Amino acid sequence: MATGKQDLDRLLPIEGVKIAAVQAGVRYANRYDVVVMALSAQCRTAGVFTQNAFCAAPVVLARQYLQSSQGRARYLLINTGNANAGTGQQGMADARNCCQSLAELTGVSADQVLPFSTGVIGERLPAQKIVAALPGAMDALQADNWLMAAKGIMTTDTRPKGLSVSLEHQGQRITVTGITKGAGMIKPNMATMLAFVATDADIAQELLQNLLRTAVEYSFNRITVDGDTSTNDCCMLVASGASGVVIDETDSDLLAQFSDLLNNLMIGLARQIIHDAEGARKFVTVQVNGGADSQECLKVAYAIAESPLVKTALTASDPNWGRILAAIGRAGVADLNVDLIDIYLGDVALVNQGGLAPDYTEAQGQSIMSQENIELRIELGRGQVSETVWTSDLSEEYVRINASYRS
């Protein structure tokens, strides 16, 4: 199941980046499961990684290599089917083996190859299968291969996820293209299961990292499917500089335009994950207004977005507003005055000043809850801060997918 638009628009190539997707048989036969991204020597790469303490071996290694190479990565090596997480020192050795093999094949240093994995946790990575597939991947590298890569990083996703955006500056075009994957085990706490974004703008390393952190905070850090943060979450941003357009603080207008462009692309990718959440029938926006600060708005938003009772009511198209009310009350907001709270389902007032809105009817609520796209809006009446979180419902299909994930 999935919601929203099914087909991707064309993903635009980024000069300085070439991509290949090949079949290595990591977990399944006849499936593209290894992706290689080749980056030109002038590329800079920034990254953010999972905050899960049990982070996977490739996360540990990619973080180390990104630092030791000072952001001058030359290859991103991605596999699906196996997370290489919970695998101890053997997992680290297998990740290093894959990076070293690609480095030897291409004549770069091992710390210029960044590894990424996604799939089943706790099983040894079949490194030799990945290594054996690398020569074929080198032969298959193409600039216009983003869609194939988006397909190659899928696990329980039902469709590839990607987006391209661009802007004109003094007769020159800046392009940003990104792909992502993720459908379950989604509460990123930094990024998402995996996301790879590239631009042809010229951006210094420190600024590139700052732009990425900001974009992630208001996109991937605002989505949840099930409240579970993966061991393998990574989001990478590559700047090739091939357009010749420099993004820096000396041109504040251009910097602001590019920042908005990147933020919108990241939000678009994050929303695609929720549209394709495991078993999803509903795409749900939870907007919390009138908070004293961002933290309390997010507490309320996530309490609603991750409540099994709210999510199953959404699946059933049941306007059971009491479940929303209860979630707000247990969100942990200090000194919450419930008499100030209003709750809206779309444009229908459910709750006014802490009680049932006098004009509310069950038919009104049912009409909104029967829709595929639903907005829940909470007015706290405590301040001026607003936050938005995107989530899905919780269906029988979600349970089936995760009950049979390893079979």
N, C-alpha and C positions, 0 to 999 in steps of 0.2 A: 504494500500500500504506500501511497505517497500523495501529497497535495500539490496544488499549484501547477506551474508550467512544467511540461515534461521534457521539452527539447532545449538544448543549449544554442545560443547564438554563436556565430563563428568566434573562435578564440584567436586573437591576433598574435602573430609571432613577435618576438622581441629580439632585435639584432644583438648578437653576442651570446645567445642562449640556443643550444640545440638539444633535442630530446629524442629518446628512444624508449620503446616499451617492448619487452620480449617475454617469451614463455620459458620459465625455468622449472616448473613443476614443484614449486616450494611446498604447496599443500595439495593442489589439484592439478590434474592434467588438462591440457588444452585451454589454459587461461593465462592472460597476460598478467604477470605477477612481479616482474622486475622492471623498474624504470630508472633510466640514467639521464641526468641533466648535465650537459657539458657547458661550462661557463668560460667565456674568454678571459684572457689574462688580466684585463682591466676591470673585471667585475669586482664589486664589493658585496659581501653577504652579511646580513644581520639575522639574528634568530632569537626566539623566545621558546621556552621549554616548560614541560609539565612541572608542577609543584608537588606531584605525588612522590613520597619518600622512597617508594619502590620503583623508581624510574628505571626504564629498560636500559640494557647495555648500549644500544645505539644512541640513546639520549645522552648518557654519560660521555660517550666518545665524541659525539658531534659537538657537544658543548666544549669539551677539551680542545678539539681540533679547530673549532672556530676561533677560540682564543689564541692558540699557538700560531695559527696562520694569519692572525690579525685581520680576519675577515676576507682573506684572499683565497677562498675555496675555488677549486677548478671543476669539481664534480660533486653532484648529489646522487647518492646511490640508495634507492628505495625498494623495499620488498614488501609484499603483502603475504598473508597466509600464516605468518609466524611473527610474533611480537618480539622475540628474543628478550623477554622480560622474566624475572624470577629465575634466571639461569646462571647466576653467580659468575665466578671467574671464567668458566668455560664460555659463557655468553660473551664476555668481553673479548676473549681470544678469538671467537668466531667473527665478531664484528670487525676486529682489527684485521683478521685474515682477508675479509672481503675488501676492506679499504686498501690494504697493501697490494692485493692482486690487481685491483683497478689502477692503482698508482704505478705499478710496474708495467702494466699494459700501455699506459699513456705517457709515461715519463714525467710524472709529477711526484711531489712528496706525499707520503701517506696522510699527513695532516691536512692536505688540500682535498681530501675525499671525505665527505660528510655522510655518515650512514643514517638511515631511517627505516624503521620496521613497524608493521602493524599486523595484527592477527591474534592467534591464540597465545595466551600467556602460559609460561611454565614448560614449554617444550624446546628442545635444543634446535637452534637454527641450522638448517641444512646448507651450510656455507658452501660446500663443494658444488651444489646445484647452482647456486648464485654465481660462483666464480666461473663455472663452465659456460654460463650464458653471457658473460661479459664481452667476448669477442663479437658475438652476433649483435649485441647492443651497440658496440662501436660502429659496426657497419651500417646500422639502421638509423643513426643520428640524423635528424632533420630539424630545421627551424620551425616548420609548421606542423608540429606533432603534439600540441598541447592537449587536444581532445583524446588522443590515444593514451597519453599519460594520465589524464583524468580517469579513464577507464581502467588503466593499469594499477591504480592505487586503491581501487574499491575493495571493500570486504562485504559487509552486509548491506551496503548501499544498493538501491535498486536502479540508480542512474548516475552518470557522471555529473560532476559539479564544477563549474568554471565560469569565468567572467572576464571581459576585456573592457577597458575604458580608456579614454584619451582626451587630451586638451591641446589647443593650439596656442603657441606663444611666439609672437614676432615671426610668424610665417613658418615656424617649426612645430612639428607634432611630437608630443610626449605620450607614450603608450604604457599602460600597465595591464598585465594579464596575470590571472591567478587561477589555481585549481585547488580543490580541497576534497577531503573525504571524511565521512563520519555519519553514523546513523543511530548508534547506541553507545553507551558508556560516554555520555556527553554532559559534562559540566566542566568546561576546559580549565579554569583557573590559570589561564595564560593565553591559550590559543585554541586549537581544536585537535582532533585525532591527528591529522596531518594537513598542512596547508603550505603551498609553494607559490610565491608571487614574485614577479620580475617586472622591472621597468627599464626603459632605455635612457632614463635620465641619469645625469652624473651627480652623485650624492656622496659626500664624505662619510666615512664609517660611523662616526659618533652621531651625526645627524640621522643617518639611515636607521641606526638602532633606536633612536628616540622616536622617529616617525613610526616605526613598527610597533613599539610599546604602546604608543597612544592609540594607533588604529586598532590594535588587538583589544585594548581595554574596553572600547565602546562597540565592539563587534563580537568576536568570539568569546569574550568574557561576559557577554550578556545573553548567552543561550544556555538552555538546559533541556535535555531529554529525560534523564533519569537521576540526575544529581551525582553521577559517578564520574570522577576525574580519572582519565586513563593514565596508565604507566608510560605511554608513548607519545603524548601530545607534543607536537612541534609546529611552529609556524616560521617560515623562512622568507626573507625579503632580499632579492638580488637587484642591484643597480648596475647595469652594464656600461652606462655612459655613452652608448653608441649614438644617441641623438645629438650629442654635443651641447645639450641644454643643461646648464649647471643649476642645481637647486641648492641655495644656501641662504643665510640670513641677510645677505646684502640686498636681496630683492624680496622684501617681505610679502609683496602682493603675490608673486609667483610661488613662494613657499606656502602661502595660505591656500592658493588654488590647488597646488599639488597635494597638500595635506588633506584637503576636502575630497579630492579625487581618490586618494588612497583609502581614506576612511570609508567612503561610499562603496568602494569595491569590496573592502573587507566585510562591511555590513551585508552586502549582497551575497557574498559567499557564506557567511554565517547563517543567513536566513535560508539559503538553499539546503543547509544541513537540517534545519527544522522542518522544512517542507518534505524532506526525505527521511525523517525520523522513523525508526523501526516501528512498523505497524500504524503509522500516523494516519488519522482520518481528519484531524483538525490542525490548523496553524493558528497559534494563539499568541496574541500580543498582550502583555501585562504591563500597563503603564501606571506608575505610582507618582502622584503629584503632591505638592504641598508638604514635603518633608523638611526637617530641620537640617539634614545633611544627606549626602549620597548613601552613606552606609545604612541608615535606617530605611531609606527608600528601597535599597536592594534587599534588605532583610525581609521586608513585606513582599516584594515582588517574587523572591525565590521561595518564600513560604507558600505562596499560592501556586507558583509554577511547578513546584516539586511535590505538592500534596497528592498522594494517590487518590484520595477521595475527590478532590477537585478534578483531577485528570480523568478519572473514570466517569464522573458526571458529564464531562465534556464528550467522552466517547459515546455516552448514551443520549447526548443532546438534552440533558436534564438540567433545567435552570435551578439547581439546588443551591440557592444563594447562601444558605446557612453554612455550607462547607467553606465558602470563600470568607465569610465573616469569622469563622473559627480559625482559619489559617492566619488571618491578619492578627487576631488576638494572641496567638502563640508565637509570633515572629520575633519577640524579644525586644521590641521597641520600648525604651524606658519611659515611664510616665505617660503612656498612651491614653489620650482622652477619647474614648470611643464615641462620645456624644458629638464629636466634630466630624466623624467619618461619613463620607458618601461613597457609594459603590455604583458603578455604571456597567452595564452589559451592552456594548455598542453605545447607542444613544438612549438606551432605556435606563432610567434610574431604578436600581434595585433597592438601595438603602439610602436613606436621608437622615443625617444627624444621628447615626447609630441604630436606627430602626427601619422597618419596612417602609419604603416610599409610599405615600398615601395613594398615588395614582397607578401604582404598579399592578399589572395583571399577569397571571401565569402565561396567557397567550402571547403577551409581548416578549417575555423571556424565552419562551419556546421558539418563537420566530427567529430570534437571534442565534440561539444555541444550535439550531438546525443547519446553520450555515457552515461552510468549510473554513472561512476566515473569521475569527472571533477576537474582539478586543475587550479586555477587562480593564477598567480604569478606576483607580482608587484615589480619592482625595482625602489626605490626612489632616489638612488644616493646621499644620504645625510650622510651616515655613515656605520657602520659595523654590526648593530643590525638586527636580524630577528625574526619574530613571525609568528605562524601558528594558524589559527582558522578554525574549521570545522563547516559546516552548511548544510542545505538542500534547496531544491527549495520550491516554494509556489504554491500549486495546488488547483484546485477546491475542492478536497477532504478535504484539510485542513479547508477550509471554512465550508464545510458541517459538519465535525466532531465538530467543535467549535460552530456552530450555533445550533446544536442539543444536546450539551453536557449534559444539565440538564434534557432532556426529556427521 
